[in-house]
Amino acid sequence: MDGQQEKDVISYRDKVSNISQIGGIETSILDNGIGRGNRIAWFNTGGGLRFKVNIDRAMDIGEAFYNQYGLAWISHQGFGRPQPWVNSGIDWLRNFGGGLLTTCGLTHVGGPESDDFGQRGLHGEVSNIPTEVVSIVQPDLSRQQYKMSITGRILETSVFASHVELRRTLSADLFSSELTIEDEVTNVGNTTIPHMLLYHFNFGYPLIDEGVELLWDGKTKSRGGSALDDAIFASDHDYTRGQAVLAEHSGFGEAAGFIDPQADDQGLYHFGIKNPKLNLSAILTTSKAQMPALTNWQHWGKREYVVGLEPGTNYPIGQQKAREEGSLLFLEPGQRRNYKVGIRIKID
């Protein structure tokens, strides 16, 4: 907590009856539309940052705001009820709400595929699995408890197949404009399983606009899957600047680049969005050892205007190709891996 935040705490402590005057977490159940019945948790830090946790969608993050500015892209349909068995072809897209974060994995990240090891749909199952909430911690000024958090357990499982658990904690401090995602993935089954994980961060208007700066350090190359990939991520094109709406990005038009992020002396790398018009930036930080692959997704479509920045254990190339190139991770029974991503919103 910085000096100004300490002053805020001292100022508020004896003048507040209920912490909801300042911030905290509010849980509820949606009662209308495609998401009817979904459990949600709204975080309000009291420092300008507010975001919605979709508890029934793997505790992914939906809408997010800093003061009056929206940060996230939301798809036309928004966030429907979970469909845990959507794992065929591109059916995943039918229930993709976007949001600040959609988690991909836990055993497959990439397009649909089929091989001797099974059939896998786009981006895996985890984002369609409801969460068992383990705890919710509210801030408490009287006890000098400034952190708020929610922790949950998501189990991707099938009899006679893999059993993998994601234990997730989302946290933020009162008066701050930062949030932290901490994940622990554990093989709770009795056989060795493949493991892939990708954080699909989706930024939208007004944070994303023409001329915004896409921030990262590291070598970048086209995904190479289409002419649009090669056109956007070409050496003579500035792919680190926001584009106008592009007709060629209508429908399935999109582009992606693969980045080898450059870490600092602490093994961390930083990436994000800077909007000079709004003097607003979103800066993300994670570990190169945990998340060595960073993908940039650009979809400048009309009314589907979105930029994705996606750290992962692998690029979204699928289990089959990762296996072939030797980059596929495996978890032995009882083995776990930990991941952490921080997001900081700041006025420039």
NORMOBEL-V266919 format. One record per backbone hydrogen bond with DSSP energy under -0.5 kcal/mol. NH is the residue of the N-H (numbers start at 1). CO is the residue of the C=O. If there is no record, write none. Layout:
# NORMOBEL-V266919
NH_CO, NH_CO
This chain:
# NORMOBEL-V266919
6_2, 7_3, 8_4, 9_5, 10_6, 11_7, 12_8, 13_9, 14_10, 15_12, 16_12, 21_18, 22_19, 23_19, 24_44, 26_42, 28_40, 30_38, 35_32, 36_33, 37_30, 38_35, 40_28, 41_53, 42_26, 43_41, 43_51, 44_24, 45_49, 47_176, 49_176, 50_65, 51_43, 52_63, 53_41, 54_52, 54_60, 55_39, 55_53, 56_39, 57_54, 58_129, 59_54, 60_54, 60_57, 61_101, 62_52, 62_60, 65_50, 66_69, 67_48, 69_66, 71_64, 72_64, 73_202, 75_97, 80_78, 81_34, 86_83, 87_85, 91_88, 93_90, 94_91, 95_91, 95_92, 96_93, 97_95, 99_73, 99_97, 100_62, 101_61, 102_200, 104_198, 105_123, 106_196, 113_120, 115_118, 118_115, 120_113, 122_89, 123_110, 124_121, 126_105, 128_125, 129_126, 131_55, 132_153, 133_131, 134_151, 135_151, 137_149, 138_136, 140_145, 143_140, 144_141, 145_140, 146_144, 148_172, 149_137, 150_170, 151_135, 152_168, 153_132, 154_166, 156_154, 156_164, 157_155, 158_162, 161_158, 164_156, 165_186, 166_154, 167_165, 167_184, 168_152, 168_166, 169_182, 170_150, 171_180, 172_148, 174_146, 175_45, 176_173, 179_343, 180_171, 181_341, 182_169, 182_180, 183_339, 184_167, 185_337, 186_165, 186_184, 187_335, 188_163, 188_186, 189_163, 193_331, 195_329, 196_106, 198_104, 199_311, 200_102, 200_198, 201_199, 201_309, 202_99, 202_100, 203_201, 203_307, 204_71, 205_305, 207_70, 207_204, 208_204, 209_207, 211_242, 212_209, 213_274, 214_212, 214_240, 215_213, 215_272, 219_260, 221_258, 223_256, 230_226, 231_227, 232_228, 233_229, 234_231, 234_232, 237_234, 239_237, 241_238, 242_212, 246_300, 247_245, 249_246, 250_247, 253_250, 255_298, 257_296, 258_221, 259_294, 260_219, 261_259, 262_217, 263_261, 264_268, 267_264, 269_286, 271_284, 272_215, 273_282, 274_213, 275_280, 276_274, 279_275, 280_275, 281_346, 282_273, 283_344, 284_271, 285_342, 286_269, 287_340, 288_267, 289_267, 291_287, 293_312, 294_259, 295_310, 296_257, 297_295, 297_308, 298_255, 299_306, 301_299, 301_304, 304_301, 306_299, 306_304, 307_203, 308_297, 309_201, 310_295, 312_293, 313_197, 314_197, 317_315, 318_109, 321_317, 322_318, 323_319, 324_320, 325_321, 326_322, 326_323, 327_322, 328_322, 329_195, 331_193, 332_330, 334_187, 335_332, 337_185, 339_183, 341_181, 342_285, 343_179, 344_283, 345_177, 346_281, 348_279, 348_346
